[in-house]
Amino acid sequence: MKIGDMSEKYVSSTEERITDAGFNNSSVKMLESGTLLYSIFASIGAVSILKIPATTNQAIAGLKIKDDSLDRDFLYHYLKSRESISKSSGRGAAQNNINLTILRNMQVTLPSIEIQRSIVRNLEMISNQVTIAESHLMDLDALVKSRFVDMFGDPIINPKNWQTKRLESMGELKNGVNFKSVDNGYEVKCLSVRDFKDKYSIDDMSQIGTVSLNGRPNASQMLKNGDIVFVRSNGNKALVGRCLAVFPKDEKLTFSGFCIRFRIESNDINLDYFLNCMKSDSMRKAMIGRGANIQNLSQAILSKLSIPIPPLSLQQEFVDFARQVNKSRFVAQQQIEKLQMLYDSLAQEYFGD
């Protein structure tokens, strides 16, 4: 089990397996079905429940319930709320770690088992609505991807033999800022991996957290309208290569060192066409780098990607279609965000700070 496998509440499959020989000659333990999983570094705070016996890598702790006065689903939502509360507190663009000692000593206030189960029912009701809205969002994404392939073909295979250009010839790539929790002196909004979610673009800066840096980032590390930002590194392999467009308008906005910024400098390509091209499944596969626990995407990998360049009139035809779908997508995304805010508000009420 890796963090990338923990995308849903219940986990019943893994991307990788360990052999009997590997298991018998290592220190890993087999966790029972029903064990609660909690990530303790990289993508800190991810929570899931095992539905199968499994081992985990070192980024995940397994929690077995020993006390009948504790409902497992209550603990699941309690730990999930820790992630939500920490995200809403401001900082957090850098990847932090906790250790087993901190986890073992975490204090959990336990109401009666009846109250615990009532809390679970309320939070599960919201979570289920989020799942439905996310499913609708995926259907809309699939519609746009299907239209893209119909019009242009797979961008890696390029079956329609469009002219291609390397990404490095069409714009500028730049890594984000690195900083430590002790840095201070210059406050600035900072786009981080957690801001990406399934968004197509971001233009509301009120949702972006602020970080403290030792000094002002240089001009190339400040984002401009129409910049496209990629996830460069994350413990969850599924997030690497994810991208979105940003429109900070007049606000100062930088971006985390776990991201790469691309700024289009070519007149041959439409921003929305390019963004959808980079979001295609085959292009995402071409982007994924190599790594152990944290997967990596580099400027070198991005710069060598060949991008098909159809006529601008055809690009615009696709963009017009995608924008119509994105109106429905925006509504679905707003619904998800409102539901998540409701979940976070209730979780804070139930579990406190």
Contacts in CASP RR format, 6 or more apart in sequence:
PFRMAT RR
TARGET T0000
AUTHOR 0000-0000-0000
METHOD contacts of the structure
MODEL  1
MKIGDMSEKYVSSTEERITDAGFNNSSVKMLESGTLLYSIFASIGAVSIL
KIPATTNQAIAGLKIKDDSLDRDFLYHYLKSRESISKSSGRGAAQNNINL
TILRNMQVTLPSIEIQRSIVRNLEMISNQVTIAESHLMDLDALVKSRFVD
MFGDPIINPKNWQTKRLESMGELKNGVNFKSVDNGYEVKCLSVRDFKDKY
SIDDMSQIGTVSLNGRPNASQMLKNGDIVFVRSNGNKALVGRCLAVFPKD
EKLTFSGFCIRFRIESNDINLDYFLNCMKSDSMRKAMIGRGANIQNLSQA
ILSKLSIPIPPLSLQQEFVDFARQVNKSRFVAQQQIEKLQMLYDSLAQEY
FGD
1 11 0 8 1.000
1 14 0 8 1.000
1 31 0 8 1.000
1 37 0 8 1.000
1 50 0 8 1.000
1 54 0 8 1.000
1 55 0 8 1.000
1 56 0 8 1.000
1 57 0 8 1.000
1 60 0 8 1.000
2 14 0 8 1.000
2 15 0 8 1.000
2 16 0 8 1.000
2 56 0 8 1.000
2 57 0 8 1.000
2 59 0 8 1.000
2 60 0 8 1.000
2 235 0 8 1.000
2 237 0 8 1.000
2 293 0 8 1.000
3 39 0 8 1.000
3 42 0 8 1.000
3 43 0 8 1.000
3 46 0 8 1.000
3 59 0 8 1.000
3 60 0 8 1.000
3 235 0 8 1.000
3 236 0 8 1.000
3 293 0 8 1.000
4 15 0 8 1.000
4 43 0 8 1.000
4 235 0 8 1.000
4 236 0 8 1.000
4 237 0 8 1.000
4 238 0 8 1.000
5 11 0 8 1.000
5 13 0 8 1.000
5 14 0 8 1.000
5 15 0 8 1.000
5 48 0 8 1.000
6 37 0 8 1.000
6 39 0 8 1.000
6 46 0 8 1.000
6 47 0 8 1.000
6 48 0 8 1.000
6 60 0 8 1.000
6 236 0 8 1.000
7 236 0 8 1.000
7 238 0 8 1.000
8 48 0 8 1.000
9 47 0 8 1.000
9 48 0 8 1.000
9 49 0 8 1.000
9 76 0 8 1.000
9 127 0 8 1.000
10 48 0 8 1.000
10 49 0 8 1.000
10 51 0 8 1.000
11 37 0 8 1.000
11 48 0 8 1.000
11 49 0 8 1.000
11 50 0 8 1.000
11 51 0 8 1.000
11 52 0 8 1.000
11 54 0 8 1.000
12 51 0 8 1.000
12 52 0 8 1.000
13 52 0 8 1.000
14 54 0 8 1.000
15 237 0 8 1.000
18 26 0 8 1.000
18 28 0 8 1.000
18 55 0 8 1.000
23 30 0 8 1.000
23 55 0 8 1.000
28 55 0 8 1.000
28 56 0 8 1.000
29 55 0 8 1.000
30 53 0 8 1.000
30 54 0 8 1.000
30 55 0 8 1.000
31 37 0 8 1.000
31 50 0 8 1.000
31 53 0 8 1.000
31 54 0 8 1.000
31 55 0 8 1.000
31 56 0 8 1.000
31 62 0 8 1.000
31 64 0 8 1.000
32 50 0 8 1.000
32 53 0 8 1.000
32 64 0 8 1.000
33 50 0 8 1.000
33 51 0 8 1.000
33 52 0 8 1.000
33 53 0 8 1.000
34 49 0 8 1.000
34 50 0 8 1.000
34 51 0 8 1.000
34 72 0 8 1.000
35 49 0 8 1.000
35 50 0 8 1.000
35 62 0 8 1.000
35 63 0 8 1.000
35 64 0 8 1.000
36 47 0 8 1.000
36 48 0 8 1.000
36 49 0 8 1.000
36 50 0 8 1.000
36 62 0 8 1.000
36 63 0 8 1.000
36 64 0 8 1.000
36 65 0 8 1.000
36 72 0 8 1.000
36 75 0 8 1.000
36 76 0 8 1.000
36 79 0 8 1.000
37 46 0 8 1.000
37 47 0 8 1.000
37 48 0 8 1.000
37 49 0 8 1.000
37 50 0 8 1.000
37 56 0 8 1.000
37 60 0 8 1.000
37 61 0 8 1.000
37 62 0 8 1.000
37 63 0 8 1.000
38 45 0 8 1.000
38 46 0 8 1.000
38 47 0 8 1.000
38 60 0 8 1.000
38 61 0 8 1.000
38 62 0 8 1.000
38 63 0 8 1.000
38 79 0 8 1.000
38 103 0 8 1.000
39 45 0 8 1.000
39 46 0 8 1.000
39 47 0 8 1.000
39 59 0 8 1.000
39 60 0 8 1.000
39 61 0 8 1.000
40 59 0 8 1.000
40 60 0 8 1.000
40 61 0 8 1.000
40 97 0 8 1.000
40 98 0 8 1.000
40 99 0 8 1.000
40 100 0 8 1.000
40 103 0 8 1.000
41 59 0 8 1.000
41 95 0 8 1.000
41 96 0 8 1.000
41 97 0 8 1.000
41 98 0 8 1.000
42 59 0 8 1.000
42 95 0 8 1.000
42 97 0 8 1.000
42 234 0 8 1.000
42 235 0 8 1.000
42 236 0 8 1.000
42 293 0 8 1.000
42 294 0 8 1.000
43 95 0 8 1.000
43 234 0 8 1.000
43 235 0 8 1.000
43 236 0 8 1.000
43 239 0 8 1.000
44 83 0 8 1.000
44 95 0 8 1.000
44 96 0 8 1.000
44 97 0 8 1.000
44 98 0 8 1.000
45 79 0 8 1.000
45 80 0 8 1.000
45 82 0 8 1.000
45 83 0 8 1.000
45 86 0 8 1.000
46 83 0 8 1.000
46 236 0 8 1.000
47 76 0 8 1.000
47 79 0 8 1.000
47 80 0 8 1.000
47 83 0 8 1.000
49 72 0 8 1.000
49 76 0 8 1.000
56 62 0 8 1.000
57 293 0 8 1.000
58 293 0 8 1.000
59 235 0 8 1.000
59 293 0 8 1.000
61 100 0 8 1.000
61 103 0 8 1.000
63 75 0 8 1.000
65 72 0 8 1.000
65 75 0 8 1.000
68 113 0 8 1.000
69 110 0 8 1.000
69 113 0 8 1.000
70 108 0 8 1.000
70 110 0 8 1.000
70 116 0 8 1.000
71 113 0 8 1.000
71 116 0 8 1.000
71 117 0 8 1.000
71 120 0 8 1.000
73 117 0 8 1.000
73 120 0 8 1.000
73 124 0 8 1.000
74 116 0 8 1.000
74 117 0 8 1.000
74 119 0 8 1.000
74 120 0 8 1.000
75 108 0 8 1.000
77 119 0 8 1.000
77 120 0 8 1.000
77 123 0 8 1.000
77 347 0 8 1.000
77 351 0 8 1.000
78 108 0 8 1.000
78 351 0 8 1.000
80 347 0 8 1.000
81 344 0 8 1.000
81 347 0 8 1.000
81 348 0 8 1.000
81 350 0 8 1.000
81 351 0 8 1.000
84 340 0 8 1.000
84 343 0 8 1.000
84 344 0 8 1.000
84 347 0 8 1.000
84 348 0 8 1.000
85 344 0 8 1.000
85 347 0 8 1.000
85 348 0 8 1.000
85 351 0 8 1.000
85 352 0 8 1.000
85 353 0 8 1.000
86 92 0 8 1.000
87 194 0 8 1.000
88 344 0 8 1.000
90 209 0 8 1.000
90 210 0 8 1.000
91 181 0 8 1.000
91 209 0 8 1.000
91 210 0 8 1.000
91 211 0 8 1.000
91 212 0 8 1.000
92 192 0 8 1.000
92 194 0 8 1.000
92 209 0 8 1.000
92 211 0 8 1.000
93 179 0 8 1.000
93 190 0 8 1.000
93 191 0 8 1.000
93 192 0 8 1.000
93 193 0 8 1.000
93 194 0 8 1.000
93 209 0 8 1.000
93 211 0 8 1.000
93 256 0 8 1.000
93 258 0 8 1.000
94 178 0 8 1.000
94 179 0 8 1.000
94 180 0 8 1.000
94 181 0 8 1.000
94 256 0 8 1.000
95 258 0 8 1.000
96 181 0 8 1.000
109 351 0 8 1.000
110 116 0 8 1.000
111 119 0 8 1.000
119 350 0 8 1.000
122 346 0 8 1.000
123 343 0 8 1.000
123 346 0 8 1.000
123 347 0 8 1.000
123 350 0 8 1.000
126 339 0 8 1.000
126 342 0 8 1.000
126 343 0 8 1.000
126 346 0 8 1.000
127 343 0 8 1.000
129 339 0 8 1.000
130 336 0 8 1.000
130 339 0 8 1.000
130 340 0 8 1.000
130 343 0 8 1.000
133 332 0 8 1.000
133 335 0 8 1.000
133 336 0 8 1.000
133 339 0 8 1.000
134 198 0 8 1.000
134 336 0 8 1.000
136 332 0 8 1.000
137 198 0 8 1.000
137 329 0 8 1.000
137 332 0 8 1.000
137 333 0 8 1.000
137 336 0 8 1.000
140 325 0 8 1.000
140 328 0 8 1.000
140 329 0 8 1.000
140 332 0 8 1.000
141 198 0 8 1.000
141 329 0 8 1.000
143 325 0 8 1.000
144 276 0 8 1.000
144 321 0 8 1.000
144 322 0 8 1.000
144 325 0 8 1.000
144 326 0 8 1.000
145 276 0 8 1.000
145 279 0 8 1.000
145 280 0 8 1.000
145 281 0 8 1.000
147 318 0 8 1.000
147 321 0 8 1.000
147 322 0 8 1.000
148 276 0 8 1.000
148 277 0 8 1.000
148 280 0 8 1.000
148 318 0 8 1.000
148 322 0 8 1.000
149 280 0 8 1.000
151 310 0 8 1.000
151 314 0 8 1.000
151 317 0 8 1.000
151 318 0 8 1.000
152 160 0 8 1.000
152 162 0 8 1.000
152 277 0 8 1.000
152 308 0 8 1.000
152 310 0 8 1.000
152 314 0 8 1.000
152 318 0 8 1.000
153 159 0 8 1.000
153 160 0 8 1.000
154 280 0 8 1.000
154 282 0 8 1.000
155 277 0 8 1.000
155 280 0 8 1.000
155 282 0 8 1.000
155 283 0 8 1.000
155 307 0 8 1.000
155 308 0 8 1.000
156 280 0 8 1.000
156 282 0 8 1.000
156 283 0 8 1.000
156 285 0 8 1.000
156 286 0 8 1.000
157 282 0 8 1.000
158 164 0 8 1.000
158 306 0 8 1.000
158 308 0 8 1.000
160 308 0 8 1.000
160 310 0 8 1.000
162 308 0 8 1.000
162 309 0 8 1.000
162 310 0 8 1.000
163 308 0 8 1.000
163 309 0 8 1.000
164 306 0 8 1.000
164 307 0 8 1.000
164 308 0 8 1.000
164 309 0 8 1.000
165 266 0 8 1.000
165 268 0 8 1.000
165 306 0 8 1.000
165 307 0 8 1.000
165 309 0 8 1.000
166 303 0 8 1.000
166 304 0 8 1.000
166 305 0 8 1.000
166 306 0 8 1.000
166 307 0 8 1.000
167 173 0 8 1.000
167 262 0 8 1.000
167 302 0 8 1.000
167 303 0 8 1.000
167 304 0 8 1.000
167 305 0 8 1.000
167 306 0 8 1.000
167 307 0 8 1.000
168 302 0 8 1.000
168 303 0 8 1.000
168 304 0 8 1.000
169 266 0 8 1.000
170 264 0 8 1.000
170 265 0 8 1.000
170 266 0 8 1.000
170 268 0 8 1.000
170 269 0 8 1.000
170 307 0 8 1.000
171 262 0 8 1.000
171 263 0 8 1.000
171 264 0 8 1.000
171 265 0 8 1.000
171 266 0 8 1.000
172 220 0 8 1.000
172 262 0 8 1.000
172 263 0 8 1.000
172 265 0 8 1.000
173 260 0 8 1.000
173 261 0 8 1.000
173 262 0 8 1.000
173 299 0 8 1.000
173 302 0 8 1.000
173 303 0 8 1.000
174 220 0 8 1.000
174 221 0 8 1.000
174 260 0 8 1.000
174 261 0 8 1.000
174 263 0 8 1.000
175 232 0 8 1.000
175 257 0 8 1.000
175 259 0 8 1.000
175 260 0 8 1.000
175 261 0 8 1.000
175 299 0 8 1.000
176 221 0 8 1.000
176 254 0 8 1.000
176 255 0 8 1.000
176 256 0 8 1.000
176 257 0 8 1.000
176 258 0 8 1.000
176 259 0 8 1.000
176 260 0 8 1.000
176 261 0 8 1.000
177 190 0 8 1.000
177 213 0 8 1.000
177 217 0 8 1.000
177 221 0 8 1.000
177 254 0 8 1.000
177 255 0 8 1.000
177 256 0 8 1.000
177 257 0 8 1.000
178 257 0 8 1.000
179 211 0 8 1.000
179 212 0 8 1.000
179 213 0 8 1.000
179 214 0 8 1.000
183 211 0 8 1.000
183 212 0 8 1.000
183 213 0 8 1.000
183 214 0 8 1.000
184 212 0 8 1.000
184 213 0 8 1.000
184 214 0 8 1.000
185 212 0 8 1.000
185 213 0 8 1.000
185 214 0 8 1.000
185 215 0 8 1.000
186 212 0 8 1.000
186 213 0 8 1.000
186 214 0 8 1.000
186 215 0 8 1.000
186 216 0 8 1.000
187 210 0 8 1.000
187 211 0 8 1.000
187 212 0 8 1.000
187 213 0 8 1.000
188 210 0 8 1.000
188 211 0 8 1.000
188 213 0 8 1.000
188 216 0 8 1.000
188 217 0 8 1.000
188 252 0 8 1.000
188 253 0 8 1.000
188 254 0 8 1.000
189 205 0 8 1.000
189 208 0 8 1.000
189 209 0 8 1.000
189 210 0 8 1.000
189 211 0 8 1.000
189 248 0 8 1.000
189 251 0 8 1.000
189 252 0 8 1.000
189 253 0 8 1.000
189 254 0 8 1.000
190 208 0 8 1.000
190 209 0 8 1.000
190 210 0 8 1.000
190 211 0 8 1.000
190 253 0 8 1.000
190 254 0 8 1.000
190 255 0 8 1.000
190 256 0 8 1.000
191 202 0 8 1.000
191 208 0 8 1.000
191 223 0 8 1.000
191 229 0 8 1.000
191 246 0 8 1.000
191 253 0 8 1.000
191 254 0 8 1.000
191 255 0 8 1.000
191 256 0 8 1.000
191 259 0 8 1.000
192 209 0 8 1.000
192 255 0 8 1.000
192 256 0 8 1.000
192 258 0 8 1.000
192 259 0 8 1.000
193 231 0 8 1.000
193 234 0 8 1.000
193 239 0 8 1.000
193 256 0 8 1.000
193 258 0 8 1.000
193 259 0 8 1.000
195 202 0 8 1.000
195 207 0 8 1.000
195 208 0 8 1.000
195 209 0 8 1.000
196 231 0 8 1.000
196 239 0 8 1.000
196 242 0 8 1.000
196 243 0 8 1.000
196 244 0 8 1.000
198 333 0 8 1.000
199 244 0 8 1.000
199 333 0 8 1.000
200 244 0 8 1.000
200 245 0 8 1.000
200 275 0 8 1.000
200 326 0 8 1.000
200 329 0 8 1.000
201 244 0 8 1.000
201 245 0 8 1.000
201 246 0 8 1.000
201 247 0 8 1.000
201 275 0 8 1.000
202 208 0 8 1.000
202 244 0 8 1.000
202 245 0 8 1.000
202 246 0 8 1.000
202 247 0 8 1.000
203 246 0 8 1.000
203 247 0 8 1.000
203 248 0 8 1.000
203 249 0 8 1.000
205 248 0 8 1.000
205 249 0 8 1.000
205 251 0 8 1.000
205 253 0 8 1.000
208 253 0 8 1.000
213 254 0 8 1.000
217 254 0 8 1.000
221 254 0 8 1.000
221 255 0 8 1.000
221 261 0 8 1.000
222 252 0 8 1.000
222 253 0 8 1.000
222 254 0 8 1.000
223 229 0 8 1.000
223 246 0 8 1.000
223 248 0 8 1.000
223 253 0 8 1.000
223 254 0 8 1.000
223 255 0 8 1.000
223 261 0 8 1.000
224 248 0 8 1.000
224 263 0 8 1.000
225 246 0 8 1.000
225 247 0 8 1.000
225 248 0 8 1.000
225 249 0 8 1.000
226 245 0 8 1.000
226 246 0 8 1.000
226 247 0 8 1.000
226 263 0 8 1.000
226 264 0 8 1.000
226 271 0 8 1.000
227 245 0 8 1.000
227 246 0 8 1.000
227 261 0 8 1.000
227 262 0 8 1.000
227 263 0 8 1.000
228 243 0 8 1.000
228 244 0 8 1.000
228 245 0 8 1.000
228 246 0 8 1.000
228 261 0 8 1.000
228 262 0 8 1.000
228 263 0 8 1.000
228 264 0 8 1.000
228 271 0 8 1.000
228 274 0 8 1.000
228 275 0 8 1.000
228 278 0 8 1.000
229 243 0 8 1.000
229 244 0 8 1.000
229 245 0 8 1.000
229 246 0 8 1.000
229 255 0 8 1.000
229 259 0 8 1.000
229 260 0 8 1.000
229 261 0 8 1.000
229 262 0 8 1.000
230 241 0 8 1.000
230 242 0 8 1.000
230 243 0 8 1.000
230 259 0 8 1.000
230 260 0 8 1.000
230 261 0 8 1.000
230 262 0 8 1.000
230 278 0 8 1.000
230 287 0 8 1.000
230 297 0 8 1.000
230 302 0 8 1.000
231 239 0 8 1.000
231 240 0 8 1.000
231 241 0 8 1.000
231 242 0 8 1.000
231 243 0 8 1.000
231 258 0 8 1.000
231 259 0 8 1.000
231 297 0 8 1.000
232 240 0 8 1.000
232 241 0 8 1.000
232 257 0 8 1.000
232 258 0 8 1.000
232 259 0 8 1.000
232 260 0 8 1.000
232 296 0 8 1.000
232 297 0 8 1.000
232 298 0 8 1.000
233 240 0 8 1.000
233 257 0 8 1.000
233 258 0 8 1.000
233 294 0 8 1.000
233 295 0 8 1.000
233 296 0 8 1.000
233 297 0 8 1.000
234 240 0 8 1.000
234 258 0 8 1.000
234 294 0 8 1.000
234 295 0 8 1.000
235 293 0 8 1.000
235 294 0 8 1.000
235 295 0 8 1.000
237 288 0 8 1.000
237 295 0 8 1.000
240 287 0 8 1.000
240 288 0 8 1.000
240 289 0 8 1.000
240 295 0 8 1.000
240 296 0 8 1.000
240 297 0 8 1.000
241 284 0 8 1.000
241 287 0 8 1.000
241 288 0 8 1.000
241 297 0 8 1.000
242 284 0 8 1.000
243 275 0 8 1.000
243 278 0 8 1.000
243 279 0 8 1.000
244 275 0 8 1.000
245 271 0 8 1.000
245 275 0 8 1.000
246 253 0 8 1.000
255 261 0 8 1.000
260 297 0 8 1.000
260 299 0 8 1.000
260 302 0 8 1.000
262 302 0 8 1.000
264 271 0 8 1.000
264 274 0 8 1.000
268 309 0 8 1.000
268 312 0 8 1.000
269 307 0 8 1.000
269 309 0 8 1.000
269 315 0 8 1.000
270 312 0 8 1.000
270 315 0 8 1.000
270 316 0 8 1.000
270 319 0 8 1.000
272 318 0 8 1.000
272 319 0 8 1.000
272 322 0 8 1.000
272 323 0 8 1.000
273 310 0 8 1.000
273 315 0 8 1.000
273 318 0 8 1.000
273 319 0 8 1.000
274 307 0 8 1.000
276 318 0 8 1.000
276 322 0 8 1.000
277 283 0 8 1.000
277 307 0 8 1.000
277 308 0 8 1.000
278 284 0 8 1.000
278 287 0 8 1.000
283 305 0 8 1.000
286 301 0 8 1.000
286 305 0 8 1.000
287 297 0 8 1.000
287 301 0 8 1.000
287 302 0 8 1.000
287 305 0 8 1.000
288 295 0 8 1.000
288 297 0 8 1.000
289 295 0 8 1.000
289 296 0 8 1.000
289 297 0 8 1.000
289 298 0 8 1.000
289 301 0 8 1.000
290 296 0 8 1.000
END
